[in-house]
Amino acid sequence: QLTMSLNSPILLNEENTQGAKRNNGCLESLLQTPSSFQDNPLQQLQLASQEVLKKAKKSGRSKCPRCNSSRMFYCYTCFVPVETVPTTEIPTVKLPLKIDIIKHPNETDGKSTAVHAKLLAPDDVTIYKYPCIPEYGEKRHEIGLVFPGPNSVSVKDIAFHLQKYTKKGACASDDDCSREPLLKQAKIELEENPNECISNSRSEGTRLKKIIFIDSTWNQTNKIITDERLQGLLQIELKTRKTCFWRHQKGKPDTYLSTIEAIYYFLVDYHQEILKESYKGQYDNLLFFFSFMYSLIKDAKCCAGKE
């Protein structure tokens, strides 16, 4: 379930333009008739008005103000809205920590939802194209990696598990410690009460300052997750969320999320479990583009008689 983008897209994908044209008239009429709550599990989100996206959809593709490429809604290479989508009408989300997204070099730009995070939280999100990624060793005590695995922990236990790095001090400089891959480490035996540790961590200030996500198809992740620069980082898994992603990969469980879903659900859990604050939709606008595309594609399928 995890963090990497089961490959996300830009609406109806540029490879499917013919199908999009066939359904265009139907799509435009459906834009005026929102899906029912039951058909759209994202409808309960507290989102900014998506009227700007509806207008942009009707007017068609537009130019990127930076590279002049023809795009729909936003440019996925420059990380900016197109000319028909004024920046002032796009919501901005402030995040409680910094996010690094590591993108696989073969991940198709136009299919990735990682760009949504950069568009909507530009001050807190950085996208790197593998293998050009930072060295995280010296900051391991304040960084987490969202990715499923035998040693991954839940969000509520993050503060407890980060204690091992602060207790060991300069662990990152210790050859034996830094070279031992996290994937091979034995699971940590909980000798203390995790809840007490989290409480103590809150009184000292939340230690986690950055969270890393991998943007890739699931079949491409091995190259990135085994990179020595990511070894030894606390691995976190989102075990209870189910994807709404329309490009879900065959043979993978529905708990494997697209990148933007993983970011959103992690932040919701982090807000409640670590910050210990009630969640009131603070990060819902991270799904501003995702939820709109979800509705369009679902309605297009219904119109085509596929559902």
N, C-alpha and C positions, 0 to 999 in steps of 0.2 A: 504494500500500500504505500505507495510512497511518493515521494517527492518529485519524482521526475515526471516530466511531462509526457504522459503517454502520448506525446505528440499532440499538440493542440493545433487549432487551425485558425484560419481567418475565414469568416463566413463562407460556407459552401465551397471553400477551397478553390484555388485558382485552376486546379485541374478539372473541376467539375462545372465549368462555365456553361457548357451546353445544357446540362440538367438544370442549372440555375435559370437559364433563359426560358426553358419550358415552363418552369414554375413561377416565373417572375410576376405574371399577372395575379396568380393566386396568392403569392407572398405579400404583394402590396395590399390586397384586400384583407388579408389576415392580420396585417399590421394594425388595422383598425378594430380587430376583434381579439383581444387578449385571450390566451389559453386559460382554462379554468384552473383553480388552485390545485385540484387533484392531478391535472395533467402537467402542471409546472411546479415541481417541488421547490423551486427557487423563488417563487412568487412572494413568500413571506419576508423576503429581505427588505431592509429599509434603504432603498436606493434613491439616488438623485434622479431627476426627470430624465428619461431616455428619449425625449422628443427629438433631441438633436440627432440621435442615431436613426430615428425613423425618417427624418427629413433627408439625411445623408443617403439612406438606403434608396429612397425614391429618386434622388438625383443621380445615383450611380457612382462609379469610381471617380476619384479626384486626385489631384497632384499632391505629392509630398512637398511641403514648403522648403525642404532642405535639398533633397536629391532630385526632385521633379518626377519621380517614378509614379506611375498610376496605381493607386491603392484604394481599398474600400475601408473607410473609418479611420485607419491609422497606418503609418509606415512601420513595418516590422523590422526594418534595418536601421532607421534613424530614431526610432522610439518616440515619434511625435504624431499628433493627429493630422489628418489631411486637411486641405483648405476648406472643405465643406463642414468640418467639425471644429468650431472655434475652441481653442484651449480654455477659454473662460467658461465654457459650458460643460467641461469635463470635470468631475469631482476630484479632489485631492485628498488622499488619506495619509494621516500621520501615524507612523508605526512606533511601537514601544522599544524596538531594537532594530539593528541594521540587518539587511538580508543580502546575501551573496547568492547569485544563481549561476551555476556552472553548466554551460550549454555544450552539448556534444557537437563537434564540428560537422557531423553529418545530419544533424537535426534540421529539418526544413524550416526555415525562418517563418514562412507564411502559415505554418501549422502549429506554431508554438504559442502557448498561453503565457509563457514567461514574460513576454512583452507587456501584457496587461499590467503586471505588477510594476514595471518600470514607468508605464504611462500614468498610473494612478497614485503611485507613491515614489515619485522621482527623487526625492531627497534621501530616501532610506533604502533604495534598491540599486544594486550594481550587478550587471550581467557580464560574465566572463566567458570567452569561447575557449574551451579546452584545446590544447594543454596550457594555455596562458592563464594560470590561476595564481593566487597569492600563496605565500608560505604561511601556514597557520600554526606552526609548532609552538612559538613563544606565547601564543594567546590561547592555548588549548583550554585553559581554566575558565574561559569566558565565551567559548564557541560551541555550538551544537550542530550536528549534521542530521538532517531528516532523511532517513533511509531505513527500510526494514532489514532485519537481520537477527541472528540468534542472540546477540548481545544488546539489542536495542531496548530502550526503556520508554515508558510512557511519559507524557508531558508533565504530569503531576510529580514525577520522581526526578525531574531534571536537577533541581537544586541539591537534592541529596547526593546524587551521583557526581556532581561537579566538585564535591568536597574532596574527592581523592586527588584532584589536581592541586588544590590549594594546600592540602596537608603535605603533599610531597614537595611543595615549593618549586624549585627550578627543575621539575621533572622533564620538561621539554628539552633541556640541555643534556640530560642523561642518556647516553647512547642506548643502553639496554631498554630504557623506558620508551624512548622515541621511536625505536626501530621495531618494536613489537606491534604488529598490525592489530588493530582493534578487532578485526574479524576473527583473529585467532585467540584473543584473550578469553580467559574463563569468565563466566558470569560473576559479577561482584556479589559476595555474600552480604546480605543486609544485617549488620550487627547492631544497627541503631534503629530508632524509630524514624522513618522517612518524614512523617508529618512534623515531628519535632525539629528535624533538620531544616525543612522548608521554612518553618516558622522563624528559626534562628537566622536563616538566610534573608528573610524579608526584613528583619530588624537591622541587618547589616547593609541592606541594599541588594537588589537582585543582581546576581553575579553574571548571568547570561547577557551578553551584549551583542552577539551576532549569531545568526542562524543560517546554515547553508542548505540549498536545495539543488538537486541535479535535474537538468532539463534534457531529457533524452527519451527515446523509446526504451522499453524495458530490456529489449534484447541488446541494446548498446551500452548499458550502464556498467558492465563489468570493467571495462577499460578505465572508467573514471573512478569508480568506488575503490579500486585496488591501487590507485595512485598513492605513492608513499607520502605525499603531502597531506593526504586526508586520513592517514592511519593514526590511531590514537585519539581521534576526536570522539566525544560522546555522541553515540548514535541514538536517534529518537524515532519512534514509530507511531503513526496514527492508526490505531487498530480498529476503531469503531465507525469510521465515516465511510459512506458509500459514494461512488462517483456518479455524476450526472453527465459526464463527458460523452459526447456523441461519437467519438472516434475510439471507443474502448477497444483495447487489443484482445484478440481472440485467445482464449485459454488462460487469461489472467483474472484473478478474483475482482469483484466489484469494489473492494477496499483499496485497489490500486488507483490513486487519484491523478488527475492532470496537475500540472505544476501550480496553476493559480488556485485550484481547489486545495491542494496541500498547504500552500501558504496561508490561505484564508482560515482553514480549519485549525491549523497550528496556532495561529494568533488568537482565535476564539478560545481555544483550550488554555493557552498561555495566560490570557487575560483573566480567566476564571480560576485556574489552578495555581498559578504562580503569583500573579499580581493580586489575587484574592479580591477582585472587583466584579460587580455584576456586569454582565454583558448587555449592552443596549444598542447593538448595531454599529458600534464604532468602526468596524472593518468591513461592513457589508458592501461598501462601494468598490472593494477590490474585485467584486464579481459584476461590476457595472457592464463591461463588454461581454463577459462570459454568459451572464444570464440572458442578455439580449440575443446573442447568437444561438443559445440553447432554444429559446422560444421560436426563432425564425426557422431553425433546422427541423425542430419537432413539428412545427406547423406545415412545413414543406413536405415532410414525410406523410403527414396525415392527408394533405392535399393530393399527393401522388398515390394514395391508397396503400401505403406500406405499413400503416399501423391501424 
